[in-house]
Amino acid sequence: MNRIIFILIVFLICVSEYSFAQTDNEKPTIKVIVKSDKSNVKLRWAPDNSISWQLLNKYGYRLERITTFRNGKLLRKGEKVILEDKILPQEKEEWTNVFNKDTTDQYIAIAAQALYGGEFKLDADAYSKDGLAQLIHTVKEREARYSYTLFSADQSSNAAYLSGLYYEDKTVKLGEKYLYRIHSLVPDSIEQIQYGKVLATVKNEHYELPQPERFAANYKEGKVTLTWDWLMLSDVYNSYWVQKSEDGVNYYDVTKTPFIQPSKDEPSPNMIFMDSIGNQEGTYYYRIKGKDAFGEWGPYVNPIRIEAYPVMEFTPELKVFEDHKSGSVLLKWEIDEGKALGVKSLLLARAETDKEKDFFILKEDIPVKTGEYLDIGPEISNYYKLGAKDKVGKVNWSYVEFIQLTDSVPPSIPENLAGEVDSLGRVQITWEPSPERDVFGYRLYRANKKDGVYIQITKKEIPYTNFEDSISIKTLAKNVYYKVLSVDKRGNPSELSEALQLKRPDVIPPSPPVISYTKSTIEGPYLEWYPSGSNDVAYYLLYRKGNSEVERWELIKEYGVVEGKQSFLDSSVVDHQTYHYLMIAIDDSNLESIPTKPVGIRKFDTKVRKGIEKLALSRGEKGVQLSWVDPISGNYSIDIYRSFEEEPLRFYARVEKGSETWEDISVNDGGKYKYRLKVNYEDGASSKLSEPKQIKY
């Protein structure tokens, strides 16, 4: 048998980050994962710590299967089958046979070295050209062997099978569900290891592995950064492969070893891969695919195209000059196009200070050639710089150039002054800013007369277009006046603005109106009043309330500015009740006068009240039947008046409250009778006689 030289590729893998790793304070357990299709079920397992792994390599595993469902029905008693009595890592001869069938499967070599250690010779020179010659003996022995074995099993189903961590059940049937259990054969006296279990369903379908998610690429200065979301598919893929192409058709490997996903505890869900292109220009395509724990590759993601370009190293130079005739600034530059490699365009920036945050773009997309630019709206002090921009927006700036212009022209006069004064004498004033960009600030002036002497009330120029002042309101001057001027950065002042007139607040309320006459009428309470003697009254309010102390004053009428005697008739009140009235005056500063003295007025009582309704007559068995509707409340009685033939109407009978019918039995056949009714109230009032009704008996 030929001697097999196993080659070891060293990967930096921490056991605590591996997919089968044990968490602190947990009982040692065998972790199991499954993958099934219509013809087989594949199992992968591993203990969750290196000590258990070492013991299980010696004592082995037992694999059993329990059939739980068949044709959609739960079996009352599961059918148990021992698939393997004892599973151990394969003998060295089997490793050799499998490796000879596929000598490119380097993970067999890695797993063999992890299991058998120094019994195999390590040939580092075979991979030295790829820079991968690091030996397993540089890490902790047991932990490293455990990590590399599990890693190799993830990358190769052959390595998993040879390591005693893989089984393929080909005796399954469609429509059945199975419970697989992997038992430890390590005696409990040595270590108690919890068995692993997993459920599997055999379906007539094939599971397609997904494409990696959120694949993206970014190019910058000769380097390509690839990113994708590994966390979303962390339960599917444990490593990735990266390929590159220059034509989008023929791809070649960028990675020589699998690119391993980080721990789920990592703060970022993104996986990052860097590829260096160098200072080249061209088109490149990248794609990736993932590998699952059964060593199977998923599909490639849709390729991403990036455009590479040379790194820009050119920095331009700028010169500035003042144009005295126009007050503008002339900017000039010279470009050696042979040295401006990678430059897409030029741009100019200006600021009033040399601070980076104050610069703004004056002009962009300038052709990459010698040129000039006239800045027709410069400030008094100006800082300029010229930038060279590449295809991705990176800018190399020239040195900053400074120029200060002469200025003797004052700014424009401020306009549209506005303001108001509150009741405490505080004044708020605003105005529109002057349009010149070199305005440094504003001065504010005040006077008590429009054509009086204006005194400056700002100690120095203020940079904003509003001001708060405070004035006395106890003065004979009803108004106050303000003017504003603007000052530029060279100290040139404008003329004073037009005067702003503001009315001082009114703190004296108006005198009240006078209620001069009252009268009770049949229509309702009537009153006459005279306006306030103050000349700033804006309107009057008339209030009313009933005789009860608990009633509140109700606003019933509002008057504008009036002259001379006024009158008011309240026709909306109830009979025989007293109502009280008062008035106040309110001036144009919304100050209220004291109320007038309330006056009481009663609606005149005629003693005429409501009567009965719908009187009707009919022939009864014994006489004339009278009926009516009684809509009246309170205590009352009803008087019945009757006339016979052409006799006058006379009082005939009285009916007490509650009756709505009455029969007149003192009638003669063939006689004509007329009836009218009147209501008598307890307070002596009465209704009018009802409309007459006549009947012939």
C-alpha positions as CSV (number, residue, x, y, z in Angstrom):
1,M,0.0,0.0,0.0
2,N,1.3,3.3,-1.0
3,R,2.3,5.6,1.8
4,I,-0.2,8.5,2.1
5,I,1.2,11.9,3.1
6,F,-1.5,13.9,4.8
7,I,-1.4,17.6,4.3
8,L,-2.7,19.9,7.1
9,I,-4.3,23.3,6.4
10,V,-4.5,25.3,9.6
11,F,-7.6,27.4,10.3
12,L,-8.1,29.7,13.2
13,I,-11.3,28.3,14.7
14,C,-12.4,28.8,18.3
15,V,-14.2,25.9,19.8
16,S,-16.6,28.2,21.7
17,E,-17.8,29.6,18.4
18,Y,-18.5,26.3,16.6
19,S,-22.0,25.1,15.8
20,F,-21.9,22.1,18.1
21,A,-20.2,24.0,21.0
22,Q,-21.4,23.5,24.6
23,T,-22.6,26.4,26.7
24,D,-21.4,26.8,30.3
25,N,-23.1,24.7,33.1
26,E,-24.9,22.4,30.6
27,K,-24.9,18.6,30.8
28,P,-22.7,17.2,28.0
29,T,-25.0,16.4,25.0
30,I,-24.8,15.0,21.5
31,K,-26.1,17.5,19.0
32,V,-27.8,16.2,15.9
33,I,-28.9,17.7,12.6
34,V,-30.8,16.0,9.8
35,K,-31.4,16.4,6.0
36,S,-33.8,14.2,4.1
37,D,-35.3,13.6,0.7
38,K,-37.5,10.9,-0.9
39,S,-34.9,8.2,-0.8
40,N,-32.6,8.8,2.2
41,V,-32.1,10.5,5.5
42,K,-28.7,12.0,6.3
43,L,-27.6,12.5,9.9
44,R,-24.8,14.6,11.3
45,W,-23.9,14.7,15.0
46,A,-21.2,15.8,17.4
47,P,-20.7,16.1,21.1
48,D,-20.7,19.6,22.4
49,N,-17.3,19.5,24.1
50,S,-13.8,18.1,23.4
51,I,-13.7,15.8,26.4
52,S,-16.9,14.0,25.4
53,W,-15.7,13.8,21.8
54,Q,-12.4,12.2,22.9
55,L,-14.3,9.6,25.0
56,L,-16.8,8.9,22.3
57,N,-14.0,8.3,19.8
58,K,-12.9,5.5,22.2
59,Y,-16.3,4.0,23.2
60,G,-18.5,4.9,20.3
61,Y,-22.1,5.8,19.5
62,R,-25.3,3.7,19.1
63,L,-27.8,4.8,16.4
64,E,-31.4,3.8,16.6
65,R,-34.5,4.7,14.6
66,I,-38.1,4.8,15.8
67,T,-40.9,4.9,13.2
68,T,-43.6,7.2,14.5
69,F,-45.9,8.0,11.5
70,R,-46.9,5.9,8.5
71,N,-49.1,7.2,5.7
72,G,-50.2,10.2,7.7
73,K,-51.2,8.1,10.8
74,L,-49.5,8.1,14.2
75,L,-48.4,4.6,15.2
76,R,-49.7,3.5,18.5
77,K,-46.4,1.9,19.3
78,G,-43.2,3.1,17.6
79,E,-41.2,0.6,15.6
80,K,-37.7,0.7,16.9
81,V,-34.7,-0.4,14.9
82,I,-31.0,-0.4,15.8
83,L,-29.3,1.0,12.7
84,E,-25.8,0.7,14.2
85,D,-24.7,-0.9,17.4
86,K,-21.4,0.9,17.6
87,I,-20.1,3.8,15.5
88,L,-16.5,4.7,15.8
89,P,-14.0,6.7,13.7
90,Q,-12.9,4.5,10.8
91,E,-9.7,2.5,10.8
92,K,-6.7,4.0,9.0
93,E,-7.1,1.7,6.0
94,E,-10.6,3.0,5.3
95,W,-9.3,6.6,5.5
96,T,-6.6,5.6,3.0
97,N,-9.2,4.0,0.6
98,V,-11.6,7.0,0.7
99,F,-8.7,9.5,0.3
100,N,-7.4,7.6,-2.7
101,K,-10.7,8.0,-4.4
102,D,-10.6,11.8,-4.1
103,T,-7.2,13.1,-3.3
104,T,-8.5,16.7,-3.7
105,D,-10.6,16.4,-0.5
106,Q,-8.1,18.0,1.9
107,Y,-10.6,17.8,4.8
108,I,-10.0,14.1,5.0
109,A,-6.4,14.9,5.7
110,I,-7.2,17.5,8.2
111,A,-9.6,15.2,10.1
112,A,-7.1,12.4,10.0
113,Q,-4.4,14.6,11.4
114,A,-6.7,15.8,14.1
115,L,-7.6,12.2,15.1
116,Y,-4.3,10.4,14.7
117,G,-1.9,13.2,15.4
118,G,1.8,12.3,15.2
119,E,1.3,8.9,13.6
120,F,1.2,10.7,10.2
121,K,3.9,12.7,8.7
122,L,3.1,16.4,8.0
123,D,4.4,17.8,4.7
124,A,4.2,21.6,4.9
125,D,6.1,22.2,1.7
126,A,3.2,20.9,-0.4
127,Y,1.1,24.0,0.4
128,S,3.9,26.5,1.1
129,K,3.3,28.3,-2.2
130,D,-0.2,29.3,-0.9
131,G,1.1,30.4,2.5
132,L,-0.9,27.8,4.4
133,A,2.0,25.9,6.2
134,Q,1.0,26.1,9.8
135,L,1.0,22.9,11.9
136,I,-1.7,21.7,14.3
137,H,0.9,21.4,17.1
138,T,0.9,25.2,17.6
139,V,-2.6,25.1,19.3
140,K,-3.9,23.3,22.3
141,E,-3.9,19.6,21.5
142,R,-7.3,18.3,22.4
143,E,-9.3,21.5,21.7
144,A,-7.6,21.9,18.4
145,R,-8.2,18.3,17.3
146,Y,-11.9,18.6,18.3
147,S,-12.3,21.9,16.4
148,Y,-10.6,20.7,13.2
149,T,-12.5,17.4,13.2
150,L,-15.8,19.2,13.4
151,F,-14.8,21.8,10.9
152,S,-13.6,19.1,8.4
153,A,-16.9,17.2,8.9
154,D,-18.8,20.3,8.1
155,Q,-16.9,20.7,4.9
156,S,-16.8,17.1,3.7
157,S,-19.3,14.3,4.1
158,N,-16.4,11.8,3.6
159,A,-14.5,13.4,6.5
160,A,-17.7,13.3,8.6
161,Y,-18.2,9.6,7.8
162,L,-14.6,8.7,8.5
163,S,-14.7,10.6,11.8
164,G,-17.7,8.7,13.0
165,L,-20.0,11.7,12.8
166,Y,-22.2,10.9,9.8
167,Y,-24.7,8.3,8.8
168,E,-26.9,7.9,5.7
169,D,-30.1,5.9,6.2
170,K,-31.2,4.4,2.8
171,T,-33.8,2.1,4.3
172,V,-36.5,4.8,4.7
173,K,-39.9,4.8,3.0
174,L,-42.0,7.6,1.6
175,G,-44.7,9.0,3.9
176,E,-43.0,7.8,7.1
177,K,-41.7,9.9,10.0
178,Y,-38.8,8.8,12.1
179,L,-37.2,9.7,15.4
180,Y,-33.5,9.2,15.4
181,R,-31.5,8.9,18.6
182,I,-27.7,8.9,19.0
183,H,-26.7,7.3,22.3
184,S,-23.3,7.6,24.0
185,L,-21.6,4.2,24.8
186,V,-19.3,5.9,27.3
187,P,-20.0,4.3,30.7
188,D,-21.9,6.6,33.0
189,S,-19.2,6.1,35.7
190,I,-16.8,7.9,33.4
191,E,-19.1,10.6,32.0
192,Q,-22.8,11.0,31.6
193,I,-23.6,12.3,28.1
194,Q,-27.1,13.1,27.1
195,Y,-28.2,11.4,23.9
196,G,-29.1,13.4,20.8
197,K,-32.4,13.1,18.9
198,V,-33.9,14.5,15.8
199,L,-37.1,14.1,13.8
200,A,-37.2,13.4,10.0
201,T,-40.0,13.1,7.5
202,V,-39.5,11.3,4.1
203,K,-41.3,13.3,1.4
204,N,-41.4,13.0,-2.4
205,E,-39.6,16.3,-2.8
206,H,-36.1,17.7,-2.9
207,Y,-34.9,20.5,-0.7
208,E,-33.1,23.2,-2.7
209,L,-30.5,25.1,-0.8
210,P,-31.1,28.9,-0.9
211,Q,-28.9,31.6,-2.4
212,P,-26.9,33.8,0.1
213,E,-28.8,36.9,1.1
214,R,-28.1,40.6,0.6
215,F,-25.0,40.2,-1.4
216,A,-23.3,43.5,-2.1
217,A,-20.0,44.9,-3.4
218,N,-18.1,48.2,-2.9
219,Y,-15.0,49.3,-4.8
220,K,-12.6,51.9,-3.3
221,E,-9.0,52.7,-4.2
222,G,-8.1,49.4,-5.7
223,K,-10.0,47.2,-3.2
224,V,-13.3,45.4,-3.5
225,T,-15.3,44.8,-0.3
226,L,-17.9,42.0,-0.5
227,T,-20.6,41.8,2.1
228,W,-23.6,39.4,2.6
229,D,-26.0,38.5,5.4
230,W,-24.6,35.3,7.0
231,L,-26.9,35.4,10.1
232,M,-30.1,35.0,8.1
233,L,-28.8,31.6,6.8
234,S,-26.6,30.7,9.7
235,D,-28.6,27.5,10.4
236,V,-28.0,26.5,6.7
237,Y,-24.5,27.4,5.8
238,N,-21.3,27.2,7.8
239,S,-18.8,28.5,5.2
240,Y,-18.7,30.2,1.8
241,W,-16.7,30.2,-1.4
242,V,-15.9,33.4,-3.4
243,Q,-15.2,33.5,-7.2
244,K,-14.3,36.3,-9.6
245,S,-14.6,36.9,-13.4
246,E,-13.4,39.5,-15.8
247,D,-16.0,38.7,-18.5
248,G,-19.0,37.5,-16.5
249,V,-18.7,34.0,-18.0
250,N,-15.4,32.4,-16.9
251,Y,-15.0,32.5,-13.1
252,Y,-12.0,31.5,-11.0
253,D,-11.6,31.0,-7.2
254,V,-10.6,34.0,-5.1
255,T,-10.5,31.9,-1.9
256,K,-8.3,28.9,-1.6
257,T,-10.0,27.8,1.6
258,P,-13.6,28.1,2.8
259,F,-14.6,31.5,4.2
260,I,-16.0,30.7,7.7
261,Q,-19.0,32.4,9.2
262,P,-18.5,34.1,12.6
263,S,-20.2,33.3,15.8
264,K,-23.9,34.2,16.2
265,D,-22.8,36.4,19.1
266,E,-21.0,38.7,16.7
267,P,-22.6,42.2,16.8
268,S,-22.9,42.5,13.0
269,P,-25.0,40.1,10.7
270,N,-22.8,41.0,7.7
271,M,-19.9,38.9,6.5
272,I,-17.0,40.8,4.9
273,F,-14.5,39.7,2.3
274,M,-11.8,41.9,0.9
275,D,-10.2,41.5,-2.6
276,S,-7.3,43.6,-3.9
277,I,-7.3,44.6,-7.5
278,G,-4.6,47.2,-7.4
279,N,-4.3,50.3,-9.5
280,Q,-6.1,48.9,-12.5
281,E,-9.1,49.9,-14.6
282,G,-11.7,47.4,-15.8
283,T,-14.8,45.4,-15.1
284,Y,-15.0,42.6,-12.6
285,Y,-17.8,40.2,-11.5
286,Y,-18.1,38.5,-8.2
287,R,-20.3,35.7,-6.9
288,I,-20.5,33.5,-3.8
289,K,-22.0,30.2,-2.7
290,G,-22.5,28.5,0.7
291,K,-21.8,25.1,2.0
292,D,-24.0,23.3,4.6
293,A,-23.0,21.0,7.4
294,F,-23.4,18.0,5.1
295,G,-20.7,19.2,2.8
296,E,-23.1,20.2,0.1
297,W,-22.8,23.4,-1.9
298,G,-25.8,25.7,-2.5
299,P,-26.4,27.7,-5.7
300,Y,-24.2,30.8,-6.6
301,V,-25.7,34.1,-5.8
302,N,-26.5,36.4,-8.8
303,P,-23.1,38.0,-9.8
304,I,-22.4,41.6,-8.9
305,R,-20.5,43.8,-11.4
306,I,-18.0,46.5,-10.3
307,E,-16.0,49.0,-12.2
308,A,-12.4,49.5,-11.2
309,Y,-10.4,52.6,-12.1
310,P,-6.9,54.0,-11.3
311,V,-6.4,55.6,-8.0
312,M,-6.3,59.4,-8.4
313,E,-3.0,61.0,-7.1
314,F,-3.3,64.4,-8.8
315,T,-3.6,67.6,-6.7
316,P,-4.4,70.9,-8.6
317,E,-3.1,74.4,-7.9
318,L,-5.2,77.6,-7.8
319,K,-4.4,81.4,-8.2
320,V,-6.7,84.2,-7.2
321,F,-6.9,87.9,-8.4
322,E,-9.2,90.9,-7.6
323,D,-11.1,92.5,-10.5
324,H,-11.2,96.2,-9.2
325,K,-13.6,97.4,-11.9
326,S,-16.4,94.9,-11.1
327,G,-15.5,94.0,-7.5
328,S,-15.3,90.3,-8.5
329,V,-12.6,87.7,-7.9
330,L,-10.9,86.0,-10.9
331,L,-9.7,82.4,-10.3
332,K,-7.2,80.7,-12.6
333,W,-5.6,77.2,-12.8
334,E,-3.4,75.2,-15.1
335,I,-3.8,71.5,-15.7
336,D,-1.3,69.1,-17.1
337,E,-3.7,66.5,-18.5
338,G,-1.0,63.9,-18.7
339,K,-0.6,64.0,-14.9
340,A,-4.3,64.3,-14.1
341,L,-4.9,60.5,-14.3
342,G,-8.1,59.3,-12.7
343,V,-9.6,62.8,-12.5
344,K,-13.2,63.0,-13.7
345,S,-13.9,66.7,-13.1
346,L,-12.8,69.9,-11.2
347,L,-14.8,71.9,-8.6
348,L,-14.4,75.2,-6.8
349,A,-15.3,75.9,-3.2
350,R,-15.4,79.2,-1.2
351,A,-15.8,80.2,2.5
352,E,-15.6,83.4,4.6
353,T,-13.2,81.6,7.0
354,D,-10.5,79.0,6.6
355,K,-12.5,76.4,8.6
356,E,-13.4,73.3,6.6
357,K,-17.1,73.3,7.7
358,D,-17.6,76.8,6.3
359,F,-16.7,75.9,2.7
360,F,-19.5,75.5,0.1
361,I,-19.3,74.4,-3.5
362,L,-19.1,77.5,-5.8
363,K,-19.0,75.5,-9.1
364,E,-18.7,71.9,-10.0
365,D,-18.4,69.6,-13.0
366,I,-15.6,71.8,-14.4
367,P,-13.7,70.1,-17.4
368,V,-10.2,68.8,-16.5
369,K,-8.2,71.4,-18.4
370,T,-6.6,74.8,-17.9
371,G,-9.2,77.4,-17.2
372,E,-10.5,80.3,-15.1
373,Y,-13.7,81.4,-13.3
374,L,-15.0,84.9,-12.4
375,D,-16.8,84.9,-9.0
376,I,-19.1,87.9,-9.4
377,G,-20.6,87.7,-5.9
378,P,-17.7,87.4,-3.5
379,E,-17.6,88.4,0.2
380,I,-15.2,91.0,1.6
381,S,-13.0,88.2,2.9
382,N,-12.8,85.0,0.8
383,Y,-11.1,81.7,1.0
384,Y,-10.9,79.6,-2.2
385,K,-9.8,76.1,-3.1
386,L,-9.8,74.0,-6.2
387,G,-10.6,70.2,-6.1
388,A,-9.9,67.3,-8.4
389,K,-12.7,64.7,-8.2
390,D,-12.5,61.0,-9.3
391,K,-15.2,58.7,-10.5
392,V,-16.5,57.8,-7.1
393,G,-16.5,61.3,-5.7
394,K,-13.2,61.4,-3.9
395,V,-11.7,64.9,-4.0
396,N,-8.1,66.0,-3.7
397,W,-8.1,69.8,-2.8
398,S,-5.5,72.4,-3.6
399,Y,-4.0,74.7,-0.9
400,V,-6.5,77.3,0.3
401,E,-6.0,80.8,-1.2
402,F,-7.2,84.0,0.6
403,I,-8.2,87.4,-0.9
404,Q,-9.8,90.5,0.7
405,L,-11.6,93.0,-1.4
406,T,-12.0,96.8,-1.0
407,D,-15.5,98.0,-0.2
408,S,-17.0,101.6,0.2
409,V,-20.6,100.9,-0.9
410,P,-23.1,100.8,2.0
411,P,-25.8,98.1,2.3
412,S,-29.4,98.7,1.4
413,I,-31.9,100.2,3.9
414,P,-33.9,97.6,6.0
415,E,-37.5,97.3,5.0
416,N,-40.9,96.0,6.3
417,L,-40.5,96.8,10.0
418,A,-43.2,95.3,12.2
419,G,-43.8,95.0,15.9
420,E,-46.1,95.1,18.9
421,V,-46.2,96.3,22.5
422,D,-47.7,94.2,25.3
423,S,-49.4,95.3,28.5
424,L,-46.1,95.4,30.4
425,G,-44.4,97.7,27.9
426,R,-42.3,95.0,26.2
427,V,-41.8,95.7,22.5
428,Q,-41.1,93.0,19.9
429,I,-39.7,94.4,16.6
430,T,-38.8,92.5,13.3
431,W,-37.7,93.5,9.9
432,E,-36.5,91.9,6.6
433,P,-32.8,91.3,6.3
434,S,-30.8,93.3,3.8
435,P,-30.0,91.3,0.7
436,E,-26.3,91.9,0.7
437,R,-24.2,89.0,1.9
438,D,-21.6,91.2,3.6
439,V,-24.1,92.7,6.1
440,F,-22.5,92.5,9.5
441,G,-25.5,93.7,11.6
442,Y,-28.1,96.3,12.4
443,R,-28.6,99.3,14.7
444,L,-32.0,100.2,16.2
445,Y,-33.2,103.8,17.1
446,R,-36.3,105.0,19.1
447,A,-38.3,108.2,19.5
448,N,-41.6,109.4,21.1
449,K,-42.5,111.5,18.0
450,K,-42.3,110.6,14.4
451,D,-40.2,113.6,13.5
452,G,-38.4,113.8,16.9
453,V,-34.9,112.9,17.8
454,Y,-34.1,109.2,17.4
455,I,-31.7,107.7,20.0
456,Q,-29.7,104.5,19.4
457,I,-30.9,101.7,21.7
458,T,-28.6,99.0,20.6
459,K,-25.1,99.3,22.1
460,K,-23.5,97.6,19.1
461,E,-24.6,96.0,15.8
462,I,-26.9,93.0,16.3
463,P,-26.6,90.1,13.7
464,Y,-30.3,89.1,13.7
465,T,-33.4,90.8,12.4
466,N,-35.5,91.0,15.6
467,F,-35.1,93.0,18.8
468,E,-36.9,93.2,22.2
469,D,-37.2,96.6,23.8
470,S,-38.9,97.8,27.0
471,I,-40.8,101.2,27.3
472,S,-42.8,103.1,29.9
473,I,-46.6,102.9,29.4
474,K,-47.4,105.6,31.9
475,T,-46.8,108.5,29.6
476,L,-48.9,111.0,27.7
477,A,-47.3,109.9,24.4
478,K,-49.8,107.4,22.9
479,N,-47.3,106.0,20.3
480,V,-43.6,105.1,20.1
481,Y,-41.5,105.1,16.9
482,Y,-38.5,103.0,15.7
483,K,-36.0,103.1,12.8
484,V,-33.3,100.6,11.8
485,L,-30.1,100.8,9.7
486,S,-27.8,98.1,8.4
487,V,-24.0,98.0,8.6
488,D,-21.6,95.9,6.4
489,K,-18.5,94.1,7.4
490,R,-16.3,97.1,6.4
491,G,-18.4,99.4,8.7
492,N,-20.4,101.1,6.0
493,P,-23.8,102.1,7.4
494,S,-27.0,102.4,5.3
495,E,-29.6,105.2,5.7
496,L,-32.2,104.9,8.4
497,S,-35.4,103.0,7.5
498,E,-38.9,104.4,7.4
499,A,-40.3,104.9,10.9
500,L,-42.4,102.1,12.5
501,Q,-45.3,103.5,14.6
502,L,-46.5,101.3,17.5
503,K,-49.3,102.2,19.9
504,R,-48.6,102.1,23.6
505,P,-50.8,99.7,25.5
506,D,-54.0,101.1,27.2
507,V,-54.0,100.2,30.9
508,I,-57.1,102.3,31.8
509,P,-60.4,100.6,31.4
510,P,-63.4,102.6,29.8
511,S,-66.2,104.1,31.9
512,P,-69.3,101.9,32.0
513,P,-72.5,102.7,30.0
514,V,-75.6,104.0,31.9
515,I,-79.0,102.2,32.1
516,S,-81.3,105.3,32.4
517,Y,-84.8,103.8,32.2
518,T,-86.7,100.5,32.8
519,K,-90.3,99.5,32.3
520,S,-92.4,96.3,32.5
521,T,-94.5,95.8,29.3
522,I,-96.8,93.1,28.0
523,E,-94.2,92.2,25.4
524,G,-91.4,91.9,28.0
525,P,-88.9,93.9,30.1
526,Y,-87.9,97.2,28.4
527,L,-84.8,99.3,29.2
528,E,-83.0,102.4,27.8
529,W,-79.2,103.1,28.1
530,Y,-76.5,105.6,27.1
531,P,-73.0,104.7,25.8
532,S,-69.7,105.1,27.8
533,G,-68.1,108.5,27.9
534,S,-64.7,106.9,26.8
535,N,-63.7,107.4,23.2
536,D,-61.9,104.1,22.8
537,V,-64.8,101.7,23.4
538,A,-65.0,98.9,20.8
539,Y,-68.2,97.2,21.8
540,Y,-70.8,96.7,24.6
541,L,-72.2,93.5,26.2
542,L,-75.7,93.1,27.8
543,Y,-76.1,90.4,30.4
544,R,-79.3,88.9,32.0
545,K,-80.0,86.5,34.8
546,G,-83.2,85.2,36.6
547,N,-84.3,86.0,40.1
548,S,-82.7,82.8,41.6
549,E,-79.3,83.3,43.3
550,V,-77.9,80.1,41.8
551,E,-78.5,81.4,38.2
552,R,-75.5,82.7,36.3
553,W,-75.3,85.9,34.2
554,E,-76.0,85.1,30.5
555,L,-74.8,87.2,27.6
556,I,-77.9,88.1,25.5
557,K,-76.8,90.9,23.2
558,E,-73.6,92.6,21.8
559,Y,-73.5,96.2,20.5
560,G,-70.9,97.8,18.4
561,V,-69.9,101.5,18.7
562,V,-73.1,103.5,19.1
563,E,-74.1,107.1,19.8
564,G,-77.0,108.5,21.8
565,K,-79.8,106.8,23.7
566,Q,-80.3,103.1,23.0
567,S,-83.2,100.8,23.9
568,F,-83.8,97.1,24.3
569,L,-86.9,95.0,24.6
570,D,-86.5,91.4,26.0
571,S,-89.4,89.4,24.4
572,S,-87.8,86.0,25.2
573,V,-88.7,85.8,28.9
574,V,-91.4,83.9,30.8
575,D,-94.5,85.7,32.2
576,H,-94.7,86.9,35.8
577,Q,-91.0,86.5,36.6
578,T,-88.4,89.2,37.5
579,Y,-85.2,89.4,35.5
580,H,-82.0,91.3,36.2
581,Y,-79.9,93.2,33.6
582,L,-76.4,94.8,33.6
583,M,-74.0,96.1,30.9
584,I,-70.2,96.5,30.4
585,A,-68.1,98.4,27.9
586,I,-64.9,96.9,26.3
587,D,-62.3,99.2,24.7
588,D,-60.0,98.5,21.7
589,S,-57.3,97.2,24.2
590,N,-59.8,94.6,25.4
591,L,-60.1,96.3,28.8
592,E,-63.5,95.9,30.5
593,S,-65.4,98.7,32.4
594,I,-66.9,97.9,35.7
595,P,-70.4,96.5,35.3
596,T,-73.5,98.8,35.6
597,K,-75.6,98.3,38.7
598,P,-78.0,95.4,38.0
599,V,-81.7,96.5,37.4
600,G,-84.7,94.1,37.9
601,I,-87.6,94.2,35.5
602,R,-90.7,92.0,35.5
603,K,-92.8,91.2,32.4
604,F,-96.3,92.8,32.7
605,D,-98.9,90.2,33.8
606,T,-102.3,90.5,32.0
607,K,-103.7,87.6,34.0
608,V,-104.7,86.0,30.7
609,R,-103.6,82.3,30.6
610,K,-103.8,79.3,28.3
611,G,-107.2,77.7,27.8
612,I,-108.6,74.3,26.7
613,E,-108.2,73.1,23.1
614,K,-110.3,71.2,20.6
615,L,-113.8,71.5,22.2
616,A,-116.3,69.1,20.5
617,L,-120.1,68.4,21.0
618,S,-122.0,65.2,20.3
619,R,-125.4,63.6,21.1
620,G,-125.3,61.4,24.1
621,E,-127.9,58.9,25.5
622,K,-129.1,61.4,28.1
623,G,-128.0,64.7,26.7
624,V,-125.3,66.7,25.0
625,Q,-121.8,65.2,25.4
626,L,-118.9,67.8,25.6
627,S,-115.2,66.8,25.2
628,W,-111.9,68.8,25.0
629,V,-108.1,68.5,25.2
630,D,-106.6,69.7,28.5
631,P,-102.9,70.8,27.9
632,I,-102.7,72.8,31.2
633,S,-100.6,72.1,34.3
634,G,-101.1,73.4,37.8
635,N,-104.3,73.9,39.9
636,Y,-107.4,75.2,38.0
637,S,-111.1,74.7,37.2
638,I,-113.1,74.9,34.1
639,D,-116.3,77.0,33.8
640,I,-118.9,75.9,31.2
641,Y,-121.1,78.6,29.6
642,R,-124.3,77.7,27.7
643,S,-127.0,79.5,25.7
644,F,-130.4,78.0,24.4
645,E,-131.8,79.1,21.1
646,E,-131.3,82.9,20.9
647,E,-130.8,83.5,24.6
648,P,-127.5,85.1,25.7
649,L,-124.6,83.0,27.0
650,R,-124.7,82.4,30.7
651,F,-122.5,80.5,33.3
652,Y,-123.9,77.0,33.5
653,A,-121.5,74.6,35.3
654,R,-118.0,74.2,36.8
655,V,-115.7,71.2,36.3
656,E,-112.6,70.6,38.4
657,K,-109.1,69.8,37.1
658,G,-108.7,66.4,35.5
659,S,-111.9,66.1,33.5
660,E,-111.9,66.2,29.8
661,T,-115.6,65.3,29.2
662,W,-118.9,66.4,30.6
663,E,-122.5,65.6,29.7
664,D,-125.4,68.2,29.8
665,I,-128.6,66.2,30.6
666,S,-130.8,69.2,30.9
667,V,-131.6,69.5,27.3
668,N,-134.9,69.3,25.2
669,D,-135.4,67.5,22.0
670,G,-135.1,69.7,19.0
671,G,-133.4,72.5,21.0
672,K,-130.3,74.4,19.7
673,Y,-127.5,74.8,22.3
674,K,-124.2,76.7,22.2
675,Y,-121.3,76.1,24.5
676,R,-118.0,78.0,25.5
677,L,-115.4,77.0,28.1
678,K,-113.0,79.2,30.3
679,V,-110.2,78.1,32.6
680,N,-109.8,79.6,36.0
681,Y,-106.3,79.5,37.6
682,E,-105.4,79.4,41.3
683,D,-103.6,82.8,41.2
684,G,-106.8,84.5,40.0
685,A,-105.8,84.5,36.3
686,S,-108.0,82.9,33.7
687,S,-108.1,82.0,30.0
688,K,-110.2,83.6,27.3
689,L,-113.5,81.8,26.4
690,S,-113.0,79.0,24.0
691,E,-114.4,79.3,20.5
692,P,-118.2,78.7,20.5
693,K,-119.5,75.3,19.5
694,Q,-123.3,74.7,18.7
695,I,-125.4,71.5,18.4
696,K,-129.2,70.7,17.8
697,Y,-130.4,68.0,20.1
